[in-house]
Amino acid sequence: MGKKYHLFEVYGIELEYMLVNTSNLSVMPIVDELLTAKNGALTSDIDNGTIAWSNELVAHVVELKTNGPTKNLNELSDEFHKNILEINTLLKPLNASLLASASHPIMNPLTDTQLWKHSYSEVYALYNRIFNCKGHGWSNVQSTHINLPFFDDSEFEKLHAAIRIILPLIPALCASSPILEGKNTGFKDTRLNYYKTNQKEVPELTGMVIPEQVFSKAAYQKEIFEPIKKAIKPYDTDNILDHLFLNSRGAIARFDRNAIEIRLVDIQECPKADIAICVLIIEAVRLLVNNQTAALETQKSFSKESLFDILNEGLKEGESSTISNLDYLNVFGLNQETTAQNTWKHLFNLTKSKIDTSHFEALETILEQGTLSTRILKAIHNDFSENNIKKVYGNLAHCLNDNKLFTP
């Protein structure tokens, strides 16, 4: 275990991108070639200064992440963007580039999925045997992860309580997966709709996405890790899998590095949007941790079922989902039924003084014009022909390369 940090002392951000053919948008399972081009020989992890690169479960997804804990979120948009430009330069001779957003709009996962065949591949092969990783929920799900530290049980209690409250609101801020296989899925956050059930063979791994009401390491061990260990045993006869890494809730406690990882954020069109969203989520969590709008005991009192109901509505409707649970709204100082979009506008107003002005443009675009899903569907204009989809997502690829917001 490395150094332990106190609440909000450092942060870790991870961004996942898929590799696609520049000409026709088809999936390119060549992350091994990218990593080889950068390193001179194949490696699964590359240290590139402030940012590190690594492979994922499938061969067409690369992960960029802060190279260890960072204190400064405000420089990350530029740092990630520099790495994206470098990767796109390396991919150019292969007629490939990075594509943003949480789901590829025309990928066929049954024919287009190749699992990573190199290091760690025995774990991926076992996952594939148990869950069949060729579905959209495994091979077409690019996300952003936010890692927040805690020092001890007392800090874990506050952080876990606050994160559980914020989780249901996340799709309303960052849904970016409205189209699969050329069709409007009817869900603003299709990635998370798959996330709910893609490990249905062993339901203990994901639970209800919203973590249980556990607020100490011992309780977490008993309520979450022990059932996971027991449930996976019949499948993992060679003891390859680690229960610490099997936990797939929307926020997972990593006691090996004293952090909680938030996993419900769909990746956006550019790092400027991703980091702005991370900053707002972090400040909303901090607001609760500091008991500025509700006491700790109130935050802890919400069942996973009541929070899941709000989340579930958000997967479908995104920012326009209605929140009618007044006890929940009271946590933020709201006292009547409202939309998730208005709830986020309220949270932005409460935290604005703590947010660097460099993030305002992105947040105001999202809060006024809607999630990336909403903006994608607006740009599609009900024309789901392959040519039109490719045109819109081609524009998304330009946004990623230029680090600018997508506006239809």
KOLFIVEX-370186 format. One line per field, with one value per residue (C-alpha): residue number from 1; residue in three letters; x, y negated, z. Coordinates in nm, 4 decimals. Each point is the difference from the previous one (the first is absolute). Layout:
! residues N
i <- [NUM_...]
aa <- [Ala_...]
X <- [X_...]
Y <- [Y_...]
Z <- [Z_...]
! end
This chain:
! residues 408
i <- [1_2_3_4_5_6_7_8_9_10_11_12_13_14_15_16_17_18_19_20_21_22_23_24_25_26_27_28_29_30_31_32_33_34_35_36_37_38_39_40_41_42_43_44_45_46_47_48_49_50_51_52_53_54_55_56_57_58_59_60_61_62_63_64_65_66_67_68_69_70_71_72_73_74_75_76_77_78_79_80_81_82_83_84_85_86_87_88_89_90_91_92_93_94_95_96_97_98_99_100_101_102_103_104_105_106_107_108_109_110_111_112_113_114_115_116_117_118_119_120_121_122_123_124_125_126_127_128_129_130_131_132_133_134_135_136_137_138_139_140_141_142_143_144_145_146_147_148_149_150_151_152_153_154_155_156_157_158_159_160_161_162_163_164_165_166_167_168_169_170_171_172_173_174_175_176_177_178_179_180_181_182_183_184_185_186_187_188_189_190_191_192_193_194_195_196_197_198_199_200_201_202_203_204_205_206_207_208_209_210_211_212_213_214_215_216_217_218_219_220_221_222_223_224_225_226_227_228_229_230_231_232_233_234_235_236_237_238_239_240_241_242_243_244_245_246_247_248_249_250_251_252_253_254_255_256_257_258_259_260_261_262_263_264_265_266_267_268_269_270_271_272_273_274_275_276_277_278_279_280_281_282_283_284_285_286_287_288_289_290_291_292_293_294_295_296_297_298_299_300_301_302_303_304_305_306_307_308_309_310_311_312_313_314_315_316_317_318_319_320_321_322_323_324_325_326_327_328_329_330_331_332_333_334_335_336_337_338_339_340_341_342_343_344_345_346_347_348_349_350_351_352_353_354_355_356_357_358_359_360_361_362_363_364_365_366_367_368_369_370_371_372_373_374_375_376_377_378_379_380_381_382_383_384_385_386_387_388_389_390_391_392_393_394_395_396_397_398_399_400_401_402_403_404_405_406_407_408]
aa <- [Met_Gly_Lys_Lys_Tyr_His_Leu_Phe_Glu_Val_Tyr_Gly_Ile_Glu_Leu_Glu_Tyr_Met_Leu_Val_Asn_Thr_Ser_Asn_Leu_Ser_Val_Met_Pro_Ile_Val_Asp_Glu_Leu_Leu_Thr_Ala_Lys_Asn_Gly_Ala_Leu_Thr_Ser_Asp_Ile_Asp_Asn_Gly_Thr_Ile_Ala_Trp_Ser_Asn_Glu_Leu_Val_Ala_His_Val_Val_Glu_Leu_Lys_Thr_Asn_Gly_Pro_Thr_Lys_Asn_Leu_Asn_Glu_Leu_Ser_Asp_Glu_Phe_His_Lys_Asn_Ile_Leu_Glu_Ile_Asn_Thr_Leu_Leu_Lys_Pro_Leu_Asn_Ala_Ser_Leu_Leu_Ala_Ser_Ala_Ser_His_Pro_Ile_Met_Asn_Pro_Leu_Thr_Asp_Thr_Gln_Leu_Trp_Lys_His_Ser_Tyr_Ser_Glu_Val_Tyr_Ala_Leu_Tyr_Asn_Arg_Ile_Phe_Asn_Cys_Lys_Gly_His_Gly_Trp_Ser_Asn_Val_Gln_Ser_Thr_His_Ile_Asn_Leu_Pro_Phe_Phe_Asp_Asp_Ser_Glu_Phe_Glu_Lys_Leu_His_Ala_Ala_Ile_Arg_Ile_Ile_Leu_Pro_Leu_Ile_Pro_Ala_Leu_Cys_Ala_Ser_Ser_Pro_Ile_Leu_Glu_Gly_Lys_Asn_Thr_Gly_Phe_Lys_Asp_Thr_Arg_Leu_Asn_Tyr_Tyr_Lys_Thr_Asn_Gln_Lys_Glu_Val_Pro_Glu_Leu_Thr_Gly_Met_Val_Ile_Pro_Glu_Gln_Val_Phe_Ser_Lys_Ala_Ala_Tyr_Gln_Lys_Glu_Ile_Phe_Glu_Pro_Ile_Lys_Lys_Ala_Ile_Lys_Pro_Tyr_Asp_Thr_Asp_Asn_Ile_Leu_Asp_His_Leu_Phe_Leu_Asn_Ser_Arg_Gly_Ala_Ile_Ala_Arg_Phe_Asp_Arg_Asn_Ala_Ile_Glu_Ile_Arg_Leu_Val_Asp_Ile_Gln_Glu_Cys_Pro_Lys_Ala_Asp_Ile_Ala_Ile_Cys_Val_Leu_Ile_Ile_Glu_Ala_Val_Arg_Leu_Leu_Val_Asn_Asn_Gln_Thr_Ala_Ala_Leu_Glu_Thr_Gln_Lys_Ser_Phe_Ser_Lys_Glu_Ser_Leu_Phe_Asp_Ile_Leu_Asn_Glu_Gly_Leu_Lys_Glu_Gly_Glu_Ser_Ser_Thr_Ile_Ser_Asn_Leu_Asp_Tyr_Leu_Asn_Val_Phe_Gly_Leu_Asn_Gln_Glu_Thr_Thr_Ala_Gln_Asn_Thr_Trp_Lys_His_Leu_Phe_Asn_Leu_Thr_Lys_Ser_Lys_Ile_Asp_Thr_Ser_His_Phe_Glu_Ala_Leu_Glu_Thr_Ile_Leu_Glu_Gln_Gly_Thr_Leu_Ser_Thr_Arg_Ile_Leu_Lys_Ala_Ile_His_Asn_Asp_Phe_Ser_Glu_Asn_Asn_Ile_Lys_Lys_Val_Tyr_Gly_Asn_Leu_Ala_His_Cys_Leu_Asn_Asp_Asn_Lys_Leu_Phe_Thr_Pro]
X <- [0.0000_0.1324_-0.0267_-0.3385_-0.1657_-0.2726_-0.3341_0.0383_0.3770_0.0652_-0.1991_0.0296_-0.1782_-0.0219_-0.1350_-0.0757_0.0011_-0.0669_0.2149_-0.1892_0.0773_0.0279_-0.1712_-0.3019_-0.0217_0.0362_0.1546_0.3790_0.1291_0.3591_0.0798_0.2985_0.1339_-0.0524_0.1860_0.2777_0.0309_0.0399_0.2310_0.2002_-0.1169_-0.3359_-0.0824_-0.3372_0.0884_0.1757_0.1253_-0.0343_0.0818_-0.3127_-0.2224_0.0301_-0.1452_-0.1174_-0.2024_-0.3482_-0.2075_-0.0619_0.2674_-0.1580_-0.0087_0.2884_-0.0081_0.1690_0.0368_0.1734_0.3395_-0.0574_-0.1955_-0.0106_-0.0797_-0.0917_-0.3152_0.0092_0.2972_-0.1306_-0.2081_0.3134_0.2106_-0.2493_-0.0435_0.3776_-0.0042_-0.3028_0.1831_0.3076_-0.2083_-0.1815_0.3388_0.1214_-0.3257_-0.0005_0.2214_-0.2416_-0.2979_-0.1375_-0.0915_-0.1651_-0.3768_-0.1681_-0.3413_-0.0999_-0.1336_0.0865_-0.3210_0.0314_0.2277_-0.1179_0.1487_-0.0464_0.2242_0.2150_0.1246_0.3507_0.1183_0.3465_0.2308_0.3126_0.0812_-0.2780_-0.1797_-0.0820_-0.2182_-0.1762_-0.0486_-0.1635_-0.2266_-0.0965_-0.0778_-0.2256_-0.1696_0.0567_0.1709_-0.1151_-0.3089_-0.0312_0.0234_0.3587_0.1473_-0.1764_0.0075_0.2522_-0.0075_0.1738_0.1018_0.0498_0.2168_-0.0345_0.2153_-0.0929_0.2426_-0.1852_-0.3423_-0.1327_0.0854_-0.1256_-0.3361_-0.0458_0.1285_-0.2031_-0.3160_0.0419_0.0904_-0.3034_-0.2229_0.1602_0.0102_-0.3673_0.0491_0.3059_-0.1753_-0.1865_0.3336_0.1996_-0.2084_0.1656_-0.1195_-0.3378_0.0624_0.0897_0.0125_-0.1370_-0.3107_-0.1186_-0.0074_-0.2555_0.2583_0.2142_0.2497_-0.0073_0.3443_-0.1328_-0.3155_0.2253_0.2204_-0.2950_-0.0239_0.3183_0.1130_-0.3407_0.1567_0.1541_-0.2288_0.1979_0.2735_-0.2069_-0.2759_-0.2490_0.2788_-0.0571_0.2165_-0.1549_-0.0265_0.3454_0.2187_0.3038_0.2629_-0.1297_-0.3594_0.1132_0.1921_-0.3034_-0.2767_0.1760_0.3331_-0.1028_-0.3099_0.2112_0.2666_-0.2619_-0.1903_0.3045_0.1552_-0.1854_0.1169_0.3571_0.1302_0.3635_-0.0236_0.1002_-0.2404_0.0430_-0.3228_0.1373_-0.0134_-0.3272_-0.2114_-0.1853_-0.2297_-0.0356_0.2530_0.2484_0.2097_0.3646_0.1402_0.3275_0.0630_-0.2465_-0.2141_-0.3546_-0.0330_-0.3107_-0.0793_-0.3311_0.1343_-0.0377_0.3004_-0.0657_0.1050_0.3228_0.2104_-0.1234_-0.3511_0.1237_0.2049_-0.2701_-0.2501_0.2481_0.0564_-0.3736_-0.0612_0.2939_-0.1235_-0.3531_0.1466_0.2107_-0.3118_-0.1613_0.3154_0.0146_-0.3675_-0.0816_-0.3479_-0.0750_0.1304_0.2046_-0.2710_-0.2544_0.2326_0.0559_-0.3727_-0.0762_-0.0458_0.1618_-0.3505_-0.1180_0.3185_-0.0145_-0.3502_0.1351_0.3011_-0.2177_-0.2171_0.3141_0.1335_-0.3042_-0.0810_0.3388_-0.0232_-0.3750_-0.0774_-0.2340_0.1038_-0.3036_0.1656_-0.0214_0.2171_0.2739_-0.0449_0.0057_0.3571_0.0979_-0.2285_-0.2718_-0.3603_-0.2101_-0.0027_0.2403_0.2113_0.3460_0.1244_-0.1320_0.1547_0.3406_-0.0492_-0.0731_0.3138_0.2085_-0.1256_0.0861_0.3536_0.0862_0.2271_0.2190_0.0263_0.2706_-0.1484_0.1765_-0.2777_-0.2948_-0.0413_-0.0264_-0.2336_-0.2258_-0.0231_-0.0997_-0.2412_-0.1726_0.0146_-0.0217_0.2136_0.2166_-0.2687_-0.2596_0.2329_0.0888_-0.3689_-0.0707_0.2808_-0.1269_-0.3344_-0.1846_0.2110_0.1533_0.1519_0.3554_0.1352_-0.1605_0.1117_0.3561_-0.0146_-0.1144_0.2524_0.2695_-0.0717_0.0378_0.3443_0.0936_-0.1188_0.2321_0.2940_-0.0693_-0.1047_-0.3241_-0.3642_-0.2450_-0.2952_-0.2524]
Y <- [0.0000_-0.3460_-0.3227_-0.0737_-0.3324_-0.1995_-0.0948_-0.2104_-0.0223_0.1719_0.1413_0.2705_-0.0250_0.2726_-0.0477_0.2830_-0.0451_0.2327_0.0264_-0.0275_-0.0060_-0.3640_0.0615_0.2112_-0.0108_0.3796_0.1286_0.0515_0.2643_-0.1273_-0.1401_0.2405_-0.1687_-0.3439_0.0942_0.1609_-0.3104_-0.2159_0.2285_0.1825_0.3338_0.1181_-0.0940_-0.0230_-0.3224_-0.3125_-0.2766_-0.3223_-0.2577_-0.1314_0.2456_0.3785_0.2206_0.3584_0.2700_0.1131_0.3206_-0.0470_-0.0647_-0.3196_-0.2004_-0.1938_-0.1581_-0.3300_-0.0805_-0.2351_0.1531_0.0424_-0.2377_-0.3644_-0.3122_-0.2187_0.0742_-0.3256_0.0930_0.3460_-0.0998_-0.1242_0.2948_0.2576_-0.1946_0.0056_0.3791_0.0305_-0.2003_0.2201_0.3171_-0.1282_-0.0793_0.3556_0.1441_-0.2080_0.2397_0.2805_-0.2050_0.0000_-0.2589_-0.0299_-0.0314_-0.1585_0.0751_0.3038_0.2162_0.0657_-0.0678_0.2705_0.2656_0.3609_0.1428_0.3619_-0.0403_-0.3024_0.0974_0.1320_0.0546_-0.1163_0.2944_-0.1045_-0.0627_0.0820_0.1860_0.3045_-0.2253_-0.1429_0.3500_0.1147_-0.3073_0.0864_0.3594_-0.1096_-0.3039_0.0166_-0.3364_-0.0469_-0.2010_-0.3783_-0.0033_0.1266_-0.1144_-0.3303_-0.1887_-0.2822_-0.1765_-0.2498_0.1077_-0.2395_0.1185_-0.1799_0.0819_0.0620_0.0301_0.2194_0.1429_-0.3364_-0.1583_0.3055_-0.0317_-0.3621_0.0566_0.3151_-0.1602_-0.3072_0.1943_0.2287_-0.3096_-0.1500_0.3224_-0.0093_-0.3477_0.0860_0.1135_-0.3334_-0.1774_0.2243_0.2558_0.0416_0.3379_-0.0418_0.2047_0.3670_0.1922_-0.3003_-0.0459_-0.2344_0.2345_-0.2102_-0.0423_-0.3092_0.2164_0.3360_0.0861_-0.0028_0.1823_0.2866_-0.0489_0.0963_0.3513_0.0893_0.2168_0.1534_0.3470_-0.1065_-0.2829_-0.0497_-0.1783_-0.3019_0.0144_-0.2793_-0.2250_-0.2343_0.1449_0.1311_-0.2132_0.0965_-0.2629_0.1829_0.2368_0.2877_-0.0507_-0.0220_0.3250_0.1775_-0.1422_-0.0311_0.1866_0.3221_0.0603_-0.0718_0.2499_0.2646_-0.0610_0.0114_0.3133_0.2574_-0.1835_-0.0772_0.3484_-0.1029_-0.3054_-0.2439_-0.2800_-0.2425_-0.0968_-0.3538_-0.0460_0.1854_-0.2567_-0.1827_-0.2386_-0.3551_-0.1050_0.2502_-0.0216_0.0799_0.0657_0.1144_-0.3659_-0.1784_-0.1489_0.0183_0.0259_-0.1485_0.1955_-0.1380_-0.2843_0.0398_-0.1406_-0.3253_-0.1542_-0.1560_-0.0250_-0.3553_0.1442_0.3072_-0.1954_-0.2651_0.2766_0.1657_-0.3334_-0.0623_0.3544_-0.0314_-0.3373_0.1394_0.2888_-0.2454_-0.2078_0.3067_0.1178_-0.3423_0.0371_-0.3306_0.1063_0.3136_0.1783_0.3188_0.2145_-0.1282_0.0872_0.3496_0.0651_0.0581_0.3608_0.1263_0.0657_-0.3605_-0.1345_0.2591_-0.1162_-0.3502_0.1372_0.2282_-0.2885_-0.1970_0.2765_-0.0392_-0.3685_-0.1547_-0.3610_-0.0199_0.2776_-0.1119_0.0420_0.0236_0.1448_-0.3052_0.1557_0.0323_-0.3535_-0.1353_0.1275_-0.2761_-0.2621_0.0426_0.0331_0.0858_0.2460_-0.1033_0.1312_0.1473_-0.2850_-0.2597_0.1946_-0.0219_-0.3712_-0.0466_0.1981_-0.2034_-0.3233_0.1345_0.1034_-0.2577_-0.2019_0.3094_0.0827_-0.1514_-0.2251_0.2061_0.2609_-0.2397_0.0122_0.3791_0.0171_-0.2759_0.1723_0.3288_-0.1546_-0.2172_0.2125_0.3413_0.3104_0.1098_0.2635_-0.2750_-0.2015_0.3072_0.0826_-0.3611_0.0075_0.3344_-0.1738_0.3345_0.1147_0.3288_0.0858_0.1315_-0.2966_-0.2532_0.1828_0.0124_-0.3719_-0.0921_0.2294_-0.1257_-0.3435_0.1499_0.1306_-0.3563_-0.1314_0.2466_-0.1002_-0.3725_0.0296_-0.1885_0.0518_0.1584_-0.2212_0.1103]
Z <- [0.0000_-0.0931_0.1937_0.1530_-0.0746_0.1701_-0.1566_-0.3181_0.0458_-0.3364_-0.2912_-0.2623_-0.3358_-0.2667_-0.3549_-0.2452_-0.3784_-0.2890_-0.3127_-0.3292_-0.3711_-0.1043_-0.3344_0.0956_0.3846_0.0323_0.3238_-0.0150_0.2477_-0.0200_0.3449_0.0057_-0.3159_0.1562_0.3192_-0.2059_-0.2203_0.3110_0.1976_-0.2698_0.1457_0.1277_0.3565_0.1741_0.1862_-0.1203_0.2262_-0.1985_0.2661_0.1740_-0.1933_-0.0352_-0.2769_0.0335_-0.1711_0.0987_-0.0248_-0.3732_-0.2624_-0.1379_0.3274_0.1554_0.3447_0.0833_0.3687_0.2382_0.0703_0.3734_0.2252_-0.1099_0.2012_-0.2964_-0.1991_-0.1939_-0.2186_-0.0897_-0.3008_-0.1780_0.1187_-0.1268_-0.3248_-0.0656_0.0348_-0.2298_-0.2676_0.0403_-0.0289_-0.3085_-0.1581_0.0725_-0.1384_-0.3195_-0.2057_0.0994_-0.1295_0.3553_0.2620_0.3404_0.0290_0.3006_0.1585_0.2036_-0.2820_-0.3619_-0.1956_-0.2695_0.1519_-0.0060_0.3214_-0.1101_-0.3039_0.0893_0.3477_0.0550_0.3570_0.1050_-0.0697_0.1866_0.3696_0.2471_-0.2786_0.2182_0.2191_-0.3054_-0.1427_0.3256_0.0027_-0.3563_0.0980_0.2876_-0.1533_-0.3786_-0.0477_-0.3594_0.0911_-0.0007_0.3802_-0.0203_-0.3290_-0.0672_0.3291_0.0246_0.3337_0.2250_0.3494_0.2907_0.2921_0.3329_0.3058_0.3619_0.2906_0.2496_0.0880_0.1117_-0.3358_-0.1884_0.1754_-0.1101_-0.3548_-0.0674_0.1377_-0.2228_-0.3146_0.0366_0.0016_-0.3135_-0.2082_-0.1126_-0.1508_-0.2106_-0.3237_-0.0089_-0.0280_-0.2279_-0.1944_-0.3396_-0.1302_-0.1769_-0.3171_-0.0495_-0.3269_-0.1880_0.2143_0.2721_0.3012_0.1902_0.2791_0.0387_0.1905_-0.1758_0.1381_0.3546_-0.0994_-0.1094_0.3057_0.2244_-0.1431_-0.1891_0.2959_0.0617_0.0192_0.3340_0.1212_0.3217_-0.1994_-0.1044_0.2599_-0.0687_-0.1391_0.2972_0.2815_0.3196_0.3153_0.1277_0.1590_0.1424_-0.1370_0.2144_-0.1150_-0.3637_0.0385_0.1466_-0.2198_-0.3365_-0.0255_0.1776_-0.2188_-0.3124_0.1077_0.0679_-0.3246_-0.2312_0.1521_-0.2177_-0.3157_0.1053_0.0800_-0.0573_0.2286_-0.2757_0.0945_0.2903_0.1817_0.0424_-0.3779_-0.0553_0.1805_-0.2798_0.1829_-0.1278_0.2629_0.1366_0.3131_-0.0629_0.3459_-0.1599_-0.0899_0.2314_-0.2746_-0.1300_-0.3771_-0.1646_-0.3169_-0.1273_-0.2151_-0.3782_-0.1846_-0.1855_-0.3318_0.1320_0.3182_0.0597_0.0531_0.1906_0.2522_0.0491_0.0811_0.2383_0.1773_0.0457_0.1296_0.2409_0.1292_0.0455_0.2021_0.2024_0.0739_0.1596_0.1772_0.1653_0.1045_-0.1695_-0.1093_0.2066_0.3077_-0.0364_0.1629_-0.2530_-0.2887_0.1397_0.0388_-0.3724_-0.1051_-0.3188_-0.1364_0.0403_-0.1618_-0.2784_-0.0962_-0.0671_-0.1874_-0.2128_-0.1124_-0.0869_-0.2256_-0.2191_0.0105_0.0854_0.1109_-0.0626_0.2506_0.2785_0.3624_0.2261_0.3140_0.2280_0.2714_-0.2603_-0.1354_0.3569_0.0300_-0.2452_0.1528_-0.2657_0.1160_-0.3037_-0.2891_-0.2778_-0.2861_0.0367_-0.2207_0.2450_0.2870_-0.1678_-0.0738_0.3711_0.0951_-0.2443_0.1596_0.3466_-0.1016_-0.2676_0.2271_0.0502_-0.3738_-0.2199_-0.2685_-0.2699_0.0482_-0.0287_-0.3792_-0.0061_0.3006_-0.1280_-0.3419_0.1655_0.2503_-0.2632_-0.3180_0.1643_0.0262_-0.2906_-0.0748_-0.0413_-0.2231_-0.2115_-0.0547_-0.0902_-0.2583_-0.1390_-0.0618_-0.0206_-0.2965_0.1160_-0.3372_0.0301_-0.1965_0.2308_0.3145_-0.1340_-0.0776_0.3525_0.1697_-0.2375_0.1461_0.3493_-0.1004_-0.1081_0.3382_0.1728_-0.2175_0.0543_0.3680_-0.0582_0.0995_-0.2439_-0.0828_-0.2643]
! end
